[in-house]
């Protein structure tokens, strides 16, 4: 029986960045298929789970977070700028781009793109909300530039800071293999029995 792993992650999360390649290696080693499922932690998950966005956390927790990020990056031998210029950043467009690539080019290409985008934020100090950064990530992975056009097609609500992705997701449902698939951005995974 083939093994499928649902991979929920936030492309702008430093913890996603630090664990991404290790997770991918483990999944490949087990012969597992990965369902790439970006989520909106700050805008949707934190408010319903008791978590707080970084800026609203106690100063002691913020300081300890920086210490832990530094410690983990050193232990993993993973370069990391613990205080990148463009963080916090809205990761919706990056998430939509990863979803578009997953639907059209498959999970391996989506995982590769996710790695490139997370490195852009946490190593190269680049802005994940910048369309040029998204386009450059596609080019680096030799993926079709038209995916950037799809992922950055926003509703007027998204331009004002909303995390709505419904317009882009409807386009994804029309893509090959996308019928019936639902967006994970802004949704919690179903409870397991």
Residue pairs with C-beta under 8 A, 6 or more apart in sequence:
2 31
2 32
2 33
3 30
3 31
3 32
3 33
4 32
4 33
4 34
4 35
5 27
5 32
5 33
5 34
5 35
6 35
6 37
6 189
7 23
7 27
7 34
7 35
7 36
7 37
8 37
8 38
8 39
8 184
8 189
9 16
9 20
9 37
9 38
9 39
9 114
10 16
10 38
10 39
10 40
10 41
10 42
10 91
10 95
11 38
11 91
11 94
11 95
11 98
11 114
11 117
11 118
11 121
11 128
12 87
12 88
12 89
12 90
12 91
12 94
12 118
12 121
12 128
13 41
14 69
14 80
14 82
14 122
16 118
17 78
17 80
17 118
17 119
17 121
17 122
18 69
18 72
18 73
18 76
18 78
18 80
20 111
20 114
20 115
20 118
21 115
22 76
24 34
24 111
24 115
27 34
33 107
34 107
34 111
35 107
36 98
36 99
36 102
36 107
36 110
36 111
36 114
37 184
37 189
38 91
38 94
38 95
38 98
38 99
38 114
38 184
38 185
39 45
39 95
39 184
39 185
39 186
39 187
40 91
40 92
40 95
40 163
40 185
40 186
41 51
42 53
42 54
42 88
43 163
43 186
44 163
44 185
44 186
44 187
44 188
45 51
45 188
46 52
46 53
48 188
49 188
53 88
54 62
54 65
54 88
55 88
57 65
66 82
66 83
69 80
69 82
70 80
70 82
72 78
73 79
73 80
73 82
79 123
80 122
80 123
81 122
81 123
81 125
84 121
84 122
84 125
85 125
85 127
86 121
86 125
86 126
86 127
86 128
86 129
86 130
87 121
89 121
89 127
89 128
89 129
90 128
90 129
90 161
90 163
91 128
91 129
92 158
92 163
92 165
92 185
93 128
93 129
93 131
93 134
93 151
93 152
93 154
94 117
94 128
94 129
94 134
94 151
95 165
95 185
96 150
96 151
96 152
96 165
96 168
96 169
96 172
96 185
97 113
97 117
97 134
97 137
97 138
97 147
97 148
97 150
97 151
97 152
98 110
98 113
98 114
98 117
99 110
99 151
99 168
99 169
99 172
99 183
99 185
100 147
100 150
100 151
100 168
100 172
100 175
101 109
101 110
101 113
101 138
101 143
101 147
102 109
102 110
103 172
103 175
103 176
103 177
103 178
103 181
104 144
104 147
104 175
104 176
105 143
105 144
109 141
109 143
112 141
113 137
113 138
113 141
113 143
116 137
116 140
116 141
117 128
117 133
117 134
117 137
120 126
120 128
120 133
120 136
120 137
121 127
121 128
126 133
127 133
128 134
131 148
131 152
134 148
134 151
134 152
135 145
135 148
138 144
138 145
138 147
138 148
139 145
150 168
150 171
150 172
151 168
153 167
153 168
153 171
154 167
154 168
155 162
155 164
155 166
155 167
157 164
158 164
158 165
158 167
163 185
163 186
164 186
165 183
165 185
165 186
166 183
169 182
169 183
169 185
172 178
172 181
172 183
173 179
173 180
173 181
